[in-house]
Amino acid sequence: MKITVITIFPDYFSSPLGVGIVGRAIEAGNLDVQTIDLRDYTTNVHRQVDDAPYGGGAGMVMMIEPLAKALDPLADTTRVLMSPAGRPLDQSMLDRFAELDRLTLVCGRYEGVDQRVSDNLIDEEVSVGDFVLPGGEAAALTIIEGVARLLPGVLGNAQSIAGESFRDALLEEPHYTRPAEFRGWTVPEVLLSGDHARIEEWRVAQRLERTRLRRPDLLG
């Protein structure tokens, strides 16, 4: 899979793309991530990508011309704008992105992006939460990491995806490892029993209860 990121801060991605699951996916050839410096598509000596908004108001707006020049060659990809006004990112969206051969992520900055970009050059807008960040780079990294782990051959054990949070609209159950007791805090006895049927029943019950208490909206 190839992911292209359009940003005014390509160096933002240098370290995160070299570590962990994403780094291993890139090294193994399962994932190719390329960054495009939007300033390379500007026409003035100052490499300006923003201007004052029509109608007045605070802040600056990213101009359409540099973005159009950067996005036009990527018309055959799915082009996604990171935006607080976008659809909230969820697991089903990451699943869908992971099925693509090519994905383009556009990182906004300043007060926002000229609306004509969204209207004419973008396939969808995505938000990572009900809050505002200085730019879309952190959101783009979230998508890259979320997609990378779904690609075939990336995770050591592909079965770990099947039972994790947000599968079947449930949160994942609690997990424990050695030691069985620490400072008087013990692991649930059922997990030490070796009875796989009881352990699975406990896990199912924990998923339901944790979801009911923490994310009842997932249960509909």
N, C-alpha and C positions, 0 to 999 in steps of 0.2 A: 504494500500500500504506500502511496505517496501523499504526503500532506505538505501543502505550501502555506506559509504564514506571511501575510503582508503586515508590516510594522514599521514604525520609525525608530525602533530600538532592537535591531536584530541581535545585538550582543546579549540582550536579556535572556536569550534561549541557550546560549553557549554551554553553560554549566549543567542546567537541568537535562538537556538532551544527551549528556554524556554519562549519566549515572542511572543506576537502578534498572527497572524493567525496560524503560524506554531506551536507555543506552545499550542494553543487551539486544533488544529488538532491532535497533539500527545496525549494530555490529554484525548480527546474524543475517542481515539482509531482509528481515521480515517487514521493516518499516524504513521509509526514506522521508526525512523531514528537511525541507528547504525553506530558508527565510528570504524574503524580498524586502529590501530597504525602500520604503515608499519615496524617500527623498531622491532616489535615482530617477524618478519619473516627473520631477519638477522642471519648470522652465525658466526660473530666475536664479540669479547668482546666489541668493540667500537660501536656496533650496526650500522654499516656503511651501508648507502643506496645509496651512490654515489661514483663515481670514475672518474679519468681523462679520457677525450675522446680519442679514437683511432684517430690517425692522427694529434694529437696536437690541440691546440686552447684554447681559454679562457673558464673559468668556469668548472663546474663539471656536470656529466651526471648521472641521476638516473639509477641504475643497474637493469638488467632484473630479476635476481634470486629472490630477495625479492618480487618483484611485481608478478612474476609468482606464487610463493607460496601463495600469498594473493588472487590472482585472480582465480586460478584453482578451488577452492571449489565453486566459484560463476559463473561457466560456464553456468548455467541454467538461469542466469539473463542477462539483457541488460547492457553491460559494456561500459561506456562512459569515455573517457579521456578528461579532461579540457586542451585545447591546443590552442595557438594563431594560429596554422595552421589548426584548425578545421573549420567545417561549422558554419557560424554565427548563433547564437541562435535567434530564432524568436518564435512568438506565436504558429505557427503550430507545431513546435517541442515540445513545452511545452504541447500542447494538446495531442500529440502522447505519450509523456512520462506519462501523467496522466492516460492513459488507461492501463498502465502496472501494473502487480502485484508486480514486483520486479525490482529495478533499482540500478546499482552500479556506483558510481562516483569516478573517480581516480584523485587525486590532484597531479599534477606534481610540481617539484621545481627545483631550480638551473638552469643550462643552458637548460635542457630539459630531456626527457625520452628516454632511449635506443629504437631505432626505431623498434626493434624486438617485443617490447611490442605492439605497434600499429599494426604491421603487423600480429600478431598471437593471441593476447589475448584481443583485444579491438574490439567492434562492430562499434563504431563511435567516432570521435573526435568533440568536440564542443568548439567554441570560443565565448566569450561574447562581443567582440569588437576588433577594430583594434588598440590595444595597448597591452602592456606587463605588467603583474603584477608579484610580487615576487613568487607567487604560485597559485595553482588552487582552494584554499579554498574559496575565495570570489566568484569565478565563480560557485563553487558547491552550495554555499548558495543561489545564484541567482536562480539556477534551483530548489532547494528545495522549496523556497518561491513561485516561479512561478507555480510549480506543486501543492503545498499544497492547494492553493486557488481554484484549479479546481476540487478537490476531492468532491464527493457528501457529503453534510451535513456540509461542512466546513464554507462556507459563510452564513451569516444570510439571505441574499436575493440572491438566485442563478441567478435571472434575471439581476443582475448588471453586469454579465459577458457578456451578449448578446450585449450590446451597447457600450462596452468600446473600447479603441484604438486598432487598428489592426484587428478588426472584419470587414469583408467586405472591407478590404484594406483601411480603413479610420482611421484618428485620431479622438479621442473623442471630442465632442463639449465643450466649456467652461461651468463651473458650478458656481453658486452663491448661497449664503444663507444670512440670516439676519445679519445685518440690510440692508434695501433696499437702504440706502444712508449712506456713510461714507466719511467724509472729502470732500464732494462734488462729490464723485465717486458713480455713480448710477448703479443699476441693469437694464439691458435692459427691456424696458416697456412691451414687449411681454410676458416676464416670469411672470409678475404680473397681466396679463390680465384675467387669468382663462380660456382662449380660448385654449383648448387642441389641436385642429387642427392647429391653428396658431403656437403654441409652437412647435409642432412636425415639421412643415415646417421650422421654424427657426433653429431647431436643425440639421435637414438634411442639410440645407444650410451652417451652421457653420462647420459641419464635412467636407463637400466638400471644402470649402474655406480654412479652416485651413490646410487640407492635401495638397491642391494646393500650398499654400505658404510655408509650412514647410517641407513637405515630398512628393514632386511631383513624386518621384520614385515609390511610392506606387500606383499611378494611372496608371502606365504602359505607 
